[in-house]
Structure formats: C-alpha cells, structure tokens
Amino acid sequence: MPAPMSQQLSIGPHTVRPPVVLAPMAGITNAPFRTLCREYSGGRGLFVSEMITTRALVERDAKTMRLVHFAETEKPRSIQLYGVDPATVGKAVRMIADEDMADHIDLNFGCPVPKVTRKGGGSALPYKRNLLRAILREAVTGAGGLPVTMKMRKGIDDDHLTYPDAGRIAVEEGVTAVALHGRTAAQHYGGTADWDAIAALKEAVPEIPVLGNGDIWSADDAVRMMRETGCDGVVVGRGCLGRPWLFGDLVAACEGRPERAEPTLGEVAAVMLRHARLLGEWLEDESRGVIDFRKHVAWYTKGFPVGSELRRKLAVASSLAELEDLLGELDPDQPWPKGADGPRGRTSGRNRVALPDGWLDDPYDCAGAAAEAELDTSGG
C-alpha cells in the first residue's frame, strides 16, 4: 500500500486537500464535467473552468457569461482567464472581484494552439518578460483579496525557455501559485513531459506553491510526480478525459489507500448517459447537449471492444433516447480493459511554433502583441 501524501495546497485563503487540480480544457471543463469530477472526489480538490477570454468577459458576451456559471455546490469557484492586454485583463479581474463571480482566478500562459501563439498569446507570451509582468501586476491589483495563479509551459522551444524568469516574475508580482506543464509550446502534447523542469521551478521559487502538470495518466503518476519533483500539487488534464472517476482515485492515492476505480462497461455507460443529460440541462437544449457530448464517446469507450459501427452510431447520436438505446446495446459486464488508464487525448509531436514577426528578437520589447491577439470568444 502506498504511503499517504499528507500535504495540502493553499491557494490564498483556500485549502485544497488533496492537492489536486482539474486543468482547464477548452470545451471540456464546463459545469457538467466539473460536477462529475467533483462528485467522484467527494468535493475535494480544485476544479477550474474552461478558458474565459478577458475581452469577451468585459463585453459580457452571451456564451462567455454561460461559461462563468458555477453550481451552488462549487466551492471555491475557479475561473481561468486568457488575455494579452494588461488593461483588459485588469478590467476583467476587477469585474470578477466586484461582482463576486469567482473565488480564485487562474491566468492562462500555456496554450500552444497556433491561432493563439501566432498573435503573441498563450505559451508565446511569457517570452516577453515586461508584458508578462504588466499583465500579472494588473491582475493581482484588480483582484483585491482574490488569489491569482498562473499556468505556463517551459517555453516556446528548447532554445527559448521562459519558465525560470516567468516564475520569478510571478513571485515578485504577488501571484499566489504557479503551475508548470513540463513541455514547450513546440512539443504541443507530444513526447514526454519534463518533470525535472517542475523540480527546478520548485527550487527556484520556494516562496509560493508550484504545481506540476504533464503525463499524469493515473493516480499513482500523481503521487510519483509529487515525490520525484517536490511540487506542492498536481494539475490533471488529459488523463481524466472519459474518466471523471480518476479524481476518486487521486483522493485514495493521496491518502495511501490502494483502491482504484475499474468500472465495467455498463457502469461507464451510465456515466456517459448522465454526462450527456447534464450537458443538455446546462445548455437548456437536450439535442445540443447530446451533440456536445459526442466528442467524449471515444474517451469513455477507450480500450473496450465495442465495435466500429456502434462507436460510429454513438458518435453521431442526436437525442438522449437515441443515445440511451445505443448504450443499451453494449455488454454491461465487460470488465475495465487493461491499458485503458494510459495516454488519451491529443498526442501531436514537435511542431514549429507560430509566432508574430520578430517576436523572438527582444524578450523585453512588448511590440508585437497586437490588439487582435485579444480573442473575442471564450472556450478556446
């Protein structure tokens, strides 16, 4: 039996025990999915919203205002913000604080998607040290008593690492905690996450909690990361796709208990149907909820011998009744397949990072972060 991990994570006034955080994922970590993950954890852990664009929030875009909705049982309420303009970020943070929209704000400097980096946003932004500092200063000042954290990658590529400087700037500007995904933007989600970088960041910024992210596919991976790197907690992303019960495993592992969820296909099907139903209720449209659920089908059924034709039908279902009928065709007694706990989600390898012209010429010159980098829609 593994020894318990007794540590807890402090995010401002909020105690997170076990120190486990659901990573913000565009189109995934909406209120229904957070509900499922939180239920399996028994309400323990921290569950962050999908990415909210500061410009869209300030303009009160209808889609964005839906995304910042939290269930009454969600405590603390965590919002992740994306922005490249210090003034706009400051306005968004003040809006959240003044209108009591959340209890914790996380800033996104880790997105490697080309449409974001080519405009100087996401994982490209920390290269511009003064711009990063200005954004963090506006955010921390505007937040009042709300804790502000940030999530980042190692850097743009191996020749342009930014995380040591970014971590130090975060400390100097009053950021409460930093999370590091152990990959560069060039790696996207390919290769192996560099846990040594997480350990190095922990040594470099002992003043604040450091959270590790990358290649946590099981609860035992999370415990191993904390032991090997000395990080204060973990951020779990792709590992929980189609497996919200992973958060129950994480609680057990951190408490030193050996039990792990290995649901039968029938039990998985019941979760799938509930997930689709919750999406329909949240969107106030059953059909839209089922359509939004389609992307989860492959993750939930990963490793099970379901059959290509039934998989295809599940992935194009358009009503709860149709989805329920199709799920009824599954063999409910099929056991949890070996290997289903492994990697899931995007696994693209190294890529050239799309950047604004001249972005790498001067790490302190803010020129190049154009106004169009401020995305006008939330959720990625």
C-alpha positions as CSV (number, residue, x, y, z in Angstrom):
1,M,0.0,0.0,0.0
2,P,1.4,3.4,-0.9
3,A,2.3,5.8,1.9
4,P,-0.2,8.7,2.2
5,M,0.7,12.2,0.9
6,S,-0.3,14.3,3.8
7,Q,0.4,17.7,2.1
8,Q,-2.2,20.2,1.3
9,L,-2.3,23.1,-1.1
10,S,-3.0,26.7,-0.1
11,I,-4.4,28.9,-2.8
12,G,-4.8,32.2,-0.9
13,P,-7.4,31.5,1.8
14,H,-8.5,28.3,0.2
15,T,-7.1,24.9,1.4
16,V,-7.1,22.2,-1.3
17,R,-6.6,18.7,0.1
18,P,-5.6,16.5,-1.5
19,P,-3.6,19.0,-3.6
20,V,-5.2,18.0,-6.9
21,V,-6.5,20.5,-9.6
22,L,-8.6,19.8,-12.7
23,A,-6.8,21.5,-15.6
24,P,-8.9,24.0,-17.6
25,M,-9.6,22.4,-21.0
26,A,-11.5,24.1,-23.8
27,G,-14.9,22.6,-24.5
28,I,-14.4,20.0,-21.7
29,T,-14.2,21.5,-18.2
30,N,-17.6,23.1,-18.3
31,A,-20.0,22.9,-15.3
32,P,-21.4,19.4,-16.2
33,F,-17.9,17.8,-16.4
34,R,-16.8,19.6,-13.2
35,T,-19.9,18.3,-11.5
36,L,-18.9,14.7,-12.3
37,C,-15.3,15.1,-11.3
38,R,-16.2,16.8,-8.1
39,E,-18.7,14.1,-7.2
40,Y,-16.2,11.3,-7.6
41,S,-13.7,13.2,-5.4
42,G,-16.2,13.8,-2.7
43,G,-15.9,17.5,-3.2
44,R,-12.2,17.5,-2.6
45,G,-9.8,19.2,-5.0
46,L,-9.9,22.3,-7.1
47,F,-11.9,22.4,-10.4
48,V,-11.2,25.2,-12.8
49,S,-13.5,26.5,-15.6
50,E,-12.6,26.3,-19.2
51,M,-10.7,29.3,-20.6
52,I,-12.5,32.6,-20.4
53,T,-11.3,35.4,-22.7
54,T,-10.9,38.7,-20.9
55,R,-12.2,40.8,-23.8
56,A,-15.4,38.6,-24.1
57,L,-16.0,38.8,-20.4
58,V,-15.7,42.6,-20.3
59,E,-18.1,42.8,-23.2
60,R,-20.4,40.3,-21.5
61,D,-20.6,38.0,-24.5
62,A,-23.5,35.6,-24.0
63,K,-21.5,32.4,-24.5
64,T,-18.9,33.6,-22.0
65,M,-21.4,34.5,-19.4
66,R,-22.8,31.0,-19.6
67,L,-19.3,29.6,-19.2
68,V,-18.7,31.5,-16.0
69,H,-21.8,30.0,-14.3
70,F,-21.0,27.8,-11.3
71,A,-23.2,25.4,-9.5
72,E,-24.1,26.3,-5.9
73,T,-22.1,23.4,-4.7
74,E,-18.8,24.6,-6.3
75,K,-16.6,26.0,-3.7
76,P,-14.2,27.5,-4.3
77,R,-15.2,28.8,-7.7
78,S,-12.2,29.0,-10.1
79,I,-12.1,30.9,-13.4
80,Q,-9.3,30.7,-15.9
81,L,-8.7,33.9,-17.8
82,Y,-6.9,34.4,-21.1
83,G,-5.7,37.8,-22.1
84,V,-2.8,39.7,-23.7
85,D,-3.6,43.3,-22.9
86,P,-2.8,44.4,-19.4
87,A,-5.7,46.9,-19.3
88,T,-8.3,44.4,-20.5
89,V,-7.1,41.8,-18.1
90,G,-7.3,44.3,-15.2
91,K,-10.9,45.2,-16.2
92,A,-11.9,41.5,-16.3
93,V,-10.3,40.7,-13.0
94,R,-12.0,43.7,-11.3
95,M,-15.3,42.7,-12.8
96,I,-14.9,39.2,-11.3
97,A,-14.0,40.6,-7.9
98,D,-16.6,43.4,-7.8
99,E,-19.5,41.1,-9.0
100,D,-18.4,38.1,-6.8
101,M,-18.2,35.9,-9.9
102,A,-15.4,33.6,-8.5
103,D,-13.2,32.9,-5.6
104,H,-10.0,32.2,-7.5
105,I,-8.5,33.5,-10.8
106,D,-6.0,31.5,-12.9
107,L,-4.2,33.1,-15.8
108,N,-3.5,31.1,-19.0
109,F,0.0,31.3,-20.4
110,G,0.2,27.8,-21.5
111,C,-1.9,27.4,-24.6
112,P,0.2,26.1,-27.6
113,V,-2.5,26.4,-30.3
114,P,-1.2,28.2,-33.4
115,K,-4.2,30.6,-33.6
116,V,-3.2,31.8,-30.1
117,T,0.6,31.8,-30.3
118,R,0.8,33.4,-33.7
119,K,-0.7,36.5,-32.2
120,G,1.6,36.5,-29.2
121,G,-0.8,34.9,-26.7
122,G,-0.7,31.7,-24.7
123,S,2.6,30.0,-24.3
124,A,4.3,32.6,-26.5
125,L,3.6,35.5,-24.2
126,P,6.0,34.7,-21.2
127,Y,8.9,35.3,-23.7
128,K,8.0,39.0,-23.4
129,R,9.0,39.5,-19.8
130,N,7.8,43.0,-19.4
131,L,4.4,42.3,-20.9
132,L,4.0,39.3,-18.6
133,R,4.9,41.4,-15.6
134,A,2.4,44.1,-16.7
135,I,-0.4,41.6,-17.0
136,L,0.3,40.0,-13.7
137,R,0.5,43.3,-12.0
138,E,-2.9,44.4,-13.3
139,A,-4.4,41.1,-12.4
140,V,-3.1,41.0,-8.8
141,T,-4.0,44.6,-8.3
142,G,-7.5,44.3,-9.7
143,A,-8.3,41.0,-7.8
144,G,-8.3,42.7,-4.4
145,G,-8.4,39.8,-2.0
146,L,-8.9,37.0,-4.6
147,P,-5.9,34.8,-5.2
148,V,-4.4,34.9,-8.7
149,T,-2.4,31.9,-10.0
150,M,-0.9,31.2,-13.4
151,K,-0.3,28.2,-15.7
152,M,2.5,28.1,-18.1
153,R,4.8,25.8,-20.2
154,K,8.5,25.5,-20.2
155,G,8.9,28.0,-23.0
156,I,8.5,28.3,-26.7
157,D,11.0,25.6,-27.6
158,D,14.2,24.2,-26.1
159,D,16.2,27.2,-27.2
160,H,13.7,29.7,-25.7
161,L,12.8,28.5,-22.3
162,T,10.9,31.0,-20.2
163,Y,9.7,29.3,-17.1
164,P,12.5,30.3,-14.7
165,D,12.1,34.0,-15.4
166,A,8.3,33.7,-15.5
167,G,8.3,32.0,-12.1
168,R,10.4,34.7,-10.6
169,I,8.3,37.5,-12.1
170,A,5.2,35.8,-10.7
171,V,6.6,35.8,-7.2
172,E,7.6,39.5,-7.5
173,E,4.2,40.5,-8.7
174,G,2.2,38.7,-5.9
175,V,0.9,35.6,-7.8
176,T,-0.3,33.0,-5.3
177,A,0.9,29.9,-7.1
178,V,2.3,28.7,-10.4
179,A,1.6,25.6,-12.4
180,L,4.1,24.3,-15.0
181,H,3.3,21.9,-17.8
182,G,6.6,20.1,-18.5
183,R,6.5,20.7,-22.2
184,T,7.4,23.5,-24.6
185,A,4.9,25.0,-27.0
186,A,6.8,23.3,-29.8
187,Q,6.1,19.9,-28.3
188,H,2.3,20.6,-28.1
189,Y,1.2,17.3,-26.4
190,G,3.8,15.0,-27.9
191,G,6.8,13.4,-26.4
192,T,7.4,13.0,-22.6
193,A,6.7,15.7,-20.1
194,D,9.9,17.0,-18.4
195,W,9.3,16.5,-14.7
196,D,12.9,17.7,-14.0
197,A,11.8,21.2,-15.0
198,I,9.0,21.1,-12.5
199,A,11.6,20.2,-9.8
200,A,13.8,23.0,-11.0
201,L,11.0,25.6,-10.8
202,K,10.1,24.4,-7.2
203,E,13.7,25.1,-6.2
204,A,13.7,28.5,-8.0
205,V,10.5,29.8,-6.4
206,P,10.3,28.3,-2.9
207,E,8.2,31.3,-1.8
208,I,5.0,30.1,-3.5
209,P,3.4,26.7,-4.3
210,V,4.4,25.0,-7.5
211,L,2.0,22.6,-9.3
212,G,3.1,20.0,-11.8
213,N,1.3,19.1,-15.0
214,G,2.0,16.6,-17.7
215,D,1.7,12.9,-18.2
216,I,-0.4,12.2,-15.2
217,W,-2.4,9.3,-16.5
218,S,-3.2,7.6,-13.2
219,A,-3.4,8.5,-9.5
220,D,-0.1,6.7,-8.9
221,D,1.5,9.0,-11.5
222,A,0.3,12.0,-9.5
223,V,1.8,10.7,-6.3
224,R,5.1,9.8,-8.1
225,M,5.3,13.3,-9.6
226,M,4.9,15.0,-6.1
227,R,7.6,12.7,-4.6
228,E,10.1,13.0,-7.5
229,T,9.8,16.8,-8.1
230,G,8.8,18.1,-4.6
231,C,6.0,20.0,-6.2
232,D,3.1,21.1,-4.0
233,G,0.3,19.6,-6.0
234,V,-0.7,18.3,-9.4
235,V,-2.8,19.6,-12.3
236,V,-4.6,16.8,-14.2
237,G,-5.7,17.4,-17.7
238,R,-6.0,14.8,-20.5
239,G,-5.7,11.9,-18.0
240,C,-9.3,12.4,-16.9
241,L,-10.9,12.6,-20.3
242,G,-13.7,10.0,-20.3
243,R,-12.6,9.1,-16.7
244,P,-14.1,11.6,-14.2
245,W,-13.7,8.9,-11.6
246,L,-10.0,9.5,-11.7
247,F,-10.5,12.1,-9.1
248,G,-11.8,9.5,-6.7
249,D,-8.6,7.5,-7.4
250,L,-6.5,10.7,-6.7
251,V,-8.1,11.1,-3.3
252,A,-7.5,7.5,-2.5
253,A,-3.8,7.6,-3.7
254,C,-3.0,10.7,-1.7
255,E,-4.5,9.1,1.4
256,G,-2.4,6.0,0.9
257,R,-5.4,3.8,0.0
258,P,-4.9,1.1,-2.7
259,E,-8.4,1.1,-4.3
260,R,-8.8,2.3,-7.8
261,A,-11.9,2.6,-10.0
262,E,-12.2,-0.1,-12.7
263,P,-15.8,0.3,-13.9
264,T,-17.5,-2.2,-16.1
265,L,-18.8,-1.1,-19.5
266,G,-22.3,-0.9,-18.0
267,E,-21.1,1.4,-15.3
268,V,-19.3,3.6,-17.8
269,A,-22.4,3.7,-20.0
270,A,-24.4,5.0,-17.0
271,V,-21.9,7.8,-16.6
272,M,-21.9,8.6,-20.3
273,L,-25.7,9.0,-20.2
274,R,-25.6,11.2,-17.1
275,H,-22.9,13.4,-18.6
276,A,-25.0,13.9,-21.8
277,R,-28.1,14.7,-19.7
278,L,-26.2,17.2,-17.6
279,L,-24.9,18.9,-20.7
280,G,-28.5,19.2,-22.1
281,E,-29.7,20.7,-18.8
282,W,-26.8,23.2,-18.8
283,L,-27.3,24.2,-22.4
284,E,-31.1,24.2,-21.9
285,D,-31.4,22.0,-25.0
286,E,-31.3,18.2,-24.9
287,S,-30.2,17.8,-28.5
288,R,-27.3,20.4,-28.2
289,G,-26.2,18.6,-25.0
290,V,-26.0,15.2,-26.8
291,I,-24.2,16.7,-29.8
292,D,-21.7,18.4,-27.4
293,F,-21.2,15.0,-25.7
294,R,-20.2,13.3,-28.9
295,K,-16.5,14.2,-28.5
296,H,-16.4,12.3,-25.2
297,V,-17.6,9.0,-26.7
298,A,-14.1,7.8,-27.8
299,W,-12.6,8.7,-24.5
300,Y,-15.2,6.9,-22.4
301,T,-15.1,3.7,-24.6
302,K,-11.3,3.6,-25.0
303,G,-10.0,0.1,-24.8
304,F,-13.4,-1.6,-24.7
305,P,-14.2,-4.0,-27.7
306,V,-17.3,-2.0,-28.7
307,G,-17.1,-2.4,-32.4
308,S,-16.6,0.3,-35.0
309,E,-20.2,0.5,-36.2
310,L,-21.6,1.0,-32.7
311,R,-18.9,3.5,-31.9
312,R,-19.8,5.5,-35.1
313,K,-23.5,5.5,-34.1
314,L,-22.7,6.6,-30.6
315,A,-20.6,9.5,-32.0
316,V,-23.5,10.8,-34.1
317,A,-26.4,10.4,-31.7
318,S,-28.6,13.4,-31.5
319,S,-31.1,12.7,-28.7
320,L,-30.9,11.2,-25.2
321,A,-33.4,8.5,-26.2
322,E,-31.2,7.5,-29.2
323,L,-28.0,7.6,-27.0
324,E,-29.7,5.5,-24.3
325,D,-30.8,2.9,-26.8
326,L,-27.3,2.7,-28.3
327,L,-25.7,2.4,-24.9
328,G,-28.2,-0.4,-24.2
329,E,-26.5,-2.4,-26.9
330,L,-23.2,-2.5,-25.0
331,D,-22.3,-5.6,-23.0
332,P,-22.7,-4.2,-19.4
333,D,-20.5,-7.0,-17.9
334,Q,-17.4,-6.2,-19.9
335,P,-14.6,-5.5,-17.4
336,W,-12.4,-2.5,-17.4
337,P,-9.8,-3.1,-20.1
338,K,-6.1,-3.4,-19.4
339,G,-4.2,-0.3,-20.7
340,A,-7.2,2.0,-20.6
341,D,-5.5,4.1,-17.9
342,G,-2.8,5.1,-20.4
343,P,-2.4,8.2,-22.6
344,R,-5.5,9.8,-24.1
345,G,-6.4,12.9,-25.9
346,R,-4.1,14.8,-28.3
347,T,-0.6,13.4,-28.7
348,S,0.8,15.5,-31.5
349,G,4.6,15.8,-31.6
350,R,7.0,18.6,-32.2
351,N,5.9,21.5,-34.3
352,R,7.3,24.8,-35.3
353,V,5.6,27.4,-33.2
354,A,3.6,30.1,-35.0
355,L,4.7,33.5,-33.7
356,P,4.3,37.1,-34.7
357,D,7.0,38.5,-36.9
358,G,10.1,39.5,-34.9
359,W,8.7,38.0,-31.7
360,L,12.0,36.4,-30.6
361,D,14.2,39.5,-31.4
362,D,13.9,41.0,-28.0
363,P,12.5,39.3,-24.9
364,Y,11.8,42.6,-23.2
365,D,10.2,44.5,-26.1
366,C,6.4,44.3,-25.9
367,A,5.9,45.3,-29.5
368,G,4.1,42.5,-31.5
369,A,1.3,41.7,-29.0
370,A,-1.3,43.2,-31.3
371,A,-4.8,44.0,-30.4
372,E,-6.1,41.1,-32.4
373,A,-4.4,38.8,-30.1
374,E,-7.1,39.5,-27.6
375,L,-9.5,36.7,-28.6
376,D,-13.2,37.6,-28.6
377,T,-14.6,34.2,-27.8
378,S,-14.1,32.0,-24.7
379,G,-13.6,28.3,-24.5
380,G,-10.7,28.1,-27.0
